[in-house]
């Protein structure tokens, strides 16, 4: 019997999403929006041609569903003007709904359009290119779980998420009961069982209060997943109550009957009552610290903060009589992390993020749809007469952070959306050793987007024009918090030593001395 019961629980487990932070980057979501817009246009042309060649009411080529999907998409896109398209793209609920439409509706519609004999050869090729870039169920699961984590990290009221009123922005449509089940299922698939319970209980509560929205809400299926979530949280009492409730609604449900018996036996062997259900902390220490820093629940102690200092630093080529001109605030001594406030002006910041945006757009969808999972960062070159990036590179290299002469490296523009970003790769450049990294904030954001170093308990708020530097041994720690209802652009520039690998493998950073 136990073997059978375990199979019931295992059936809810599917593959977790494989995406990093790329999928909800601004350029990728904009690509998906443009992709849907083009699908609407193609479907409209095909359906008009069908209606021209066939009598009214005659059903051919199976395009009835395509017509319905097209009309729904057209209605949504007609409500979005060029003025507010950016607000649509950065809203977490809109991102979820857009991904859901592409996965659940347009996926089948594109196959019908591709197989339709009314399509010309050129149109079929275009549809095939679009179809290759349509998200799949794993992508939808990743986006749904990103929305669950966004709510959890920043303690956003569930009512705000469901209604779509986030960060003073309104979503195109609220979340339905079915949408809430998708969020819960995604949380379960990502081993976030507490998140699954939260969303399932909210969905059932709204259903029982008569807040039915015409969707295909299946109480038995929802309750079964809720019981499984309680089981994974080692709370058999709640699981028994849920499965007994399922049996009242569906007395012939053999699966619920077996699970209820199994849970009852487990409850008898349980020696202690766990008390009220509380949000558990992530088991992985790094993840736990990152989430606590992002939510503002963790910070340095007063004693640790008292050791930090602000300095005015000299430039690299300054003589001993020169007046220090670069203001820096030390955030951590070892590993060394320092912030240079208002390091660059607004015009430079805006120009650089537009250069990065154009490059990402070219590489993602400007000429043909590519990079299926989108881009979150791109190496850029500045070919403008103003030379915004080279001038910023020169200024960064002037900061006297190392006695070694820095080597000129490539500049990277990075975009952060509603997914947590964690730096993983530590690489060398042309056999030059990495001294550290500069990160310049190119935009301001309302909520989120903080740069955090979990094991240092260090958090740096984004401020357009400011620059963060961390030495190389802190590289694998740095993470950037999810952004709420906005998008964040940063410029990343590595600092390398010119002379290559010395006998000592650790590069000393030239830290300011206390007066």
N, C-alpha and C positions, 0 to 999 in steps of 0.2 A: 504493500500500500504506500509506503514511504516513497518508493521509487516513482510511483505514478504521480504522487503529489508534487515531487520535485520537478517532474516534467511540466506540470502546469505552470510553475513559476518560471521555469527556464524559457517558456514560450514567449515571455514578454521581453526577453533580452535580445536586442539587435545590435548591429555594429555601431559603434560610436563614431561620430563625425571625425574626419581626419583633417579638418581645416585648422589653420592657425588663426591669425587675425586678419587674413586677406579678404575673406568673403564679404565682410561688412565695411570694407574701405569705401570711401566716397565714390571713387572712380568705378569700382566694380558694381556697386548698387546702381549708379548712373547707367552703366552698361546694360544691366538687367532691365532697367526702365526703358532704355532705347530699344533693346531687343524686343520687349513686349509691344512697344509702339510700332515697330516694323512688322511684327506678326499681325497686329490689328490691320495694318494697311494691306498686307498680302492677302489675308483672309477676306477682307472686304472686296478686293479685286476679283478673287476667285468666285466668291458667292454672287457677286453682281453678274459675272459671266454665266454662271449656272442659271440664274433666274432669267437671263436673256435667252438662253437656248432651250429651256425646258418650260413646259406649262406650269402655271402657278399651282402650288400644292403638290407637284410631283417630286418625290424624294429619290434622289440619285446620288451616288458617290459617298453617301453617309456624311454629308456636310451639315446635318441639322445641329449636331452638338457643336461643331466648329462655329456655326452662326451664333449660337447662344453664348459661347465663350467670347467671341469677337464683340458682341453687343455689350456684354458686361465690362469687358476691358475698355471699350470705346467710351462708355459712360464714365468710368473712373478717370481716364486720361483727359476727357473733355472738361473735367472739373479742376484740372491742374493747369495753371497758367505758367508762362516762362518766369514770371516774377516770384512764384512760390515753389518752383520745382526743387530748389535746394532744400527748403524746409521739409518737403515731402521725402526726399532722399535720405535725410539724416534721422528721421523719426523711427525709433525702434519698432513700433507696431506696424508702420507702413512697410518697413523692410521685411518683417515677418509675412505680412499679407501678400506682398509682391512675390516673395519666394514661394509661398504656398500656391499662388495662382499658376506660376510657371511649372511647378512640380505636379500639381494635382489636375490642372485644367489644360494648360498649353502643351504639355508633353504628349498627350494623346492627340490633341488637335493638330500638332505638327506632323505626326505620322500619317494622319488622314490627309492632310494637305500634300504631303510628299508623294503619297500613293495615288492621289487624284490624277486622272488622265487629262484634266483641264489645265494642269500646270505646264507652262513651257519649260524647256530644258534649263534655261537660265534661272527661272524661278525655283526649280527643283534644287539646283546647286545652292542657291541662296538659303533655301529652307534647311538643307542639310547642314550648312555652316551654322545656322541659328540653332538647330536641334542639338548640335555637338556642344553648345554652350549653355543649354538649359540645365538648371540645377536638378539634382536628384534627391531622393528621400534622405540620404545622409546629410546633404547640405541643409535641407529643411530642419532636420533634427538638430544640427549644430546652431542654426540661427535661433530656433526655439529655445534651446538651452542657454544661449547667450542672453536672451531676453529674461529667462528665469534668473540667471546669475546677476544681471543688472538690477533686477528688483531686490534680490537678496542682499547684495553688497551695499547698496545705497538705501536700503529700507524704504523703498518707494511704496506707498500704499497700494494694495492690490486694486482698489477701486480706480486709482489713477491709471494703472496699466490697462485694466479692462476697458475703461472708457476711452483710453487713448489720450488722456490729458497729462502730458509729461513735459516738465520743464517749460511751462507756459505755452506749449504747442499742442495742437489738436490733431489726432490722427485722422486719416481719411474715413476710417470706419472703426467701430469698437471691436473687441474680441468677442467671438461667439462662444457658446458652450463647447462646441466642437474644437474651436481654437484652443480653449483652455485644456482640453484633453490632450491635444497635440503637445502643448507645453509640458504637461505632466508626464506624458510618455517619453518625451525627450529627456526630461530630468531623470526618469527611471533608467533609461538606456545609458545615461552618463553616470550612473551610480549615485545620483543625487536624490536619494529616497525621501529625504525631508522635503525637498522642493516638490517632489511628486505628490506627497501627502497634502501639502499646502494648496496646490492648484486643484487637486481632485476634490478636496473637501469644499473648496470655494465653489466649484462647478456644481457639486451635488446640492449644496445649500441653496444656490440660486435656482436650481431646477425644482427643488421641493417647495420653494416659495412662489413658484409659478412663473419665474422669469424665463420662460421658454421662448426661443427666438426662431423657431421654425427649422432648426437644423436637425440632423439625424443623431441626436444625443441618445446614446445607448446606456441606460442606467446600470444594467447588469455588467456590461463590459467595463464601465468606469469603476464600479464597486469592486470588481475582481482585481483590477490593477491597484486600487487602494488597499485591499487586503494584502496583496503581494508586497506593497511598499511597507506596510506595517510589519510584515514578516521579516523583511530585510533589515528593518530597524530594531528587530528583536523585541517587538511589542505584540505578543500573541493575543492578549486580551482584546485590544482594539481590532485585531484581525478577525477574531471570532465574531465580534459584534457586527462587523461589516459583512462577513459571509452569511451570518444568520439573517441579516437584512436582505441580502440577495435572494435567499431561499424563500422569504416571505413574498418577494416580488415574482420569483420564478421557482416554484416548488420542485419542478422537474430538472433543475440545474444540477446534474451529477457532479460537475467539477466543483461547484460551490459546496456541495455536501461533503465531498472528500476533503476539501481544504478545511472546512469547519471542524471536522473530526480530528484532522491532523493538528490543527491549532489548539484544540481543546486539550489534547494529550501533551502538547508542548507547554501549555499554560499550567498544567498540573505539576510538571517537573521544574517550573520556574520558582526559584527560592525567594525572589524579592520583587517588589513593585517598583517600577522605574519612575513613578510619579508623572507629572504633566510632561507632555512632549515639548522639548525645546530644540532649537536649531543646533545641531552638532557642529563642532569645529572640524574643518578638513583634517584628515589624518596626516597628509603631507605637510611638514613644518613650513616649507617655503610658501606653499599655497596659502596656508593658514595666516602667515605673517603678511603676505601680500594683500589678502582680503581685509585684514584688520587695519592695515595702513591706508588702503583705498577708502575704507569706510570712516576713517578718522578715529577709530577705537584704540589705536596704538600709536605711541609717540615716545620720543626720548624722555628720560627722567629729567627733573630740574638739574640734577647734578651733572648729567651728561650734556645738557644744553648750556650749562655755565662754562664749559670748556671750549665752546665754539667762539669764533672771533670774526670780525670784519676787518679787511685790510685794503690799503691802496697799493697796488703792485706796479713795478716798473715794467717797461717794455724790454724786449730782449736786447736791443742795441743801445739802450739808454746808458749814459755815463754815470759816474757816482754822484754827480751834482744834479742830475735830472730829478724832477719832482715826480713821484709816483702818480699815475693817472688812471689806472684801471681798478675799479672797486670790486672786491670779491668778498663773498660771505662763505666762510668754511662751514660745511654741513656735517663733515665727518673727517677725522684726522687720518685714521688708518683702517681701511684703505682711504685714500684722500679723495674727497668729494667737495667741490667748491662751485658756487653760483656767482656769475658775473651779471649783475642786474643792469637792465637797459643797455646792453652791450651794443646793440644795433638799432637803427631807427625803423619806424613802421614801413616806410617806402621800400627799404631793402627786404624786410621780412615778407611783405606782400608780393614783391617781384619774384623772390626765390620760390615761394610756394606755388605761384602761377607757372613758373618754369617747370617745376616738378609735376604739377597737375597736367600740363600739356604733354609732357613726356609719357606719363602713365596712360593718358588717354590715347596717344598714338600707338603705344605698345599693347593696348587692351582692345580697342574697338573702333578707332577712328576710320580705318580703311577696311578692315574685316575683323569679325569677332574671333578673338584668340585669348590665350591665358585664361582657360576655363574658370579657374578659381580666383581670378583677378590678381591685381598687384597691390601690395601694401607699401613697397619702397622701390625706388629706382635711382640709379646713378645718373647724374645730370651734368651737362656741360653748358656753360653760358656763352652763347654766341651773340648776345646783344651788345650794342655800343656802350652801354653803361657798365658792363662787367660787374654785375652785382655779386655773383658767387666768387670770382677771383679776389675781389676787394675784401669780402668777408673772410676768405681763407687767409689772406695776408694778415689781416687784423688778428685772427685767432693764433696764427703762428708767431705773432709778435709777443704774445703773453709769455713771460719768462717762467715756464712751468718745469723746464728741464734744462740742464746744462748741455745736453746734446742738441746738435743742430737738427731741426725737424725736416722730414722729407715731404715733398708735396704729394698728396694723395687725392683720391677721387671723393667728390662730395655727393652725398645721398640725401634725397628727400623722402620722408616717410609719412604715411597717413595712418591715423588711429581712429577706428570706429567704435562699435559697441562691444567688441571682443577684447579681452585682456591680451596685451602683447608682452612676451618675455624674450629677452635677448638670449640666444643660445650659442651662436657661432663665434668662436674666437679664432681669428685667422691672421696670418702674416701677409705682408705686402711687399713683393719684390725682394724677399729675403731681409726686409727691414723689421726690426722688433717694434711692437706696438707699445707706446708709452701710456697712452690713454685715449679717451674719446671726448669730443665736444658734441653737445646736443643743444641746438638753438631753437627756441620756441618761435615759430613763424606766425602763429595765430593764438588768440585767446579762446577759451571755452568756458561755459557757465559751470558745468559740473563734470568732474572726472578729469582724465588725462594727466593725472599726477605721475611724475617719475618717482619710483620707489625702489629702495634698496632694502629688502626684507630683513636680512640678518644684521643690518646696521641701524634698523629702526629709523630710517631716514626717508622723508617724503619732501618732494619739491613741487610746489604748485606751478602750473604753467602760466607764464607771463610773457606776452609777445615782446620779442626783442632781447629777452634774457637768455643766457647761455650757461649750461651745466657742463662741468668737466669731471670725469672720474678716471682714476688710474686703472691700468689694465687688469689688476687683480680683482677689481670689483665688477669686471665686465659681465661675468656669468650671473650676477645678481640682478642687474638692472631690469626693471619691468615698468610698463606704462599701463595705468588703470584704464578700464573701459570709459568711454565718453557717453554721456547721457544727452540724447537729443541734439547732438552737434557733431562736428568732426574736427580733428586736431591735425595740424601740419607741423612737422619738425624737420630741421636740417641736421644731418649727422656727418661729422667730419673726424676721422681718426687721426691721431697724432703719432707719427712714426719717427724713429731715430734714423738719421741719415747714414751712419757709418756701419750698420749691420750688427750682427750678433757679437757681443763682447764675451769675455771670459765669464763674467758674472751674468747669470741668466735673468736676474731681476733688475729692471730698469728703475733707478731711483727717481722719484718725482721731486722737483725742487719746491718744497713747501715753505710758505712764509714763516718767518721766525717772530716769536713774541718780543715786543719791545721791552 
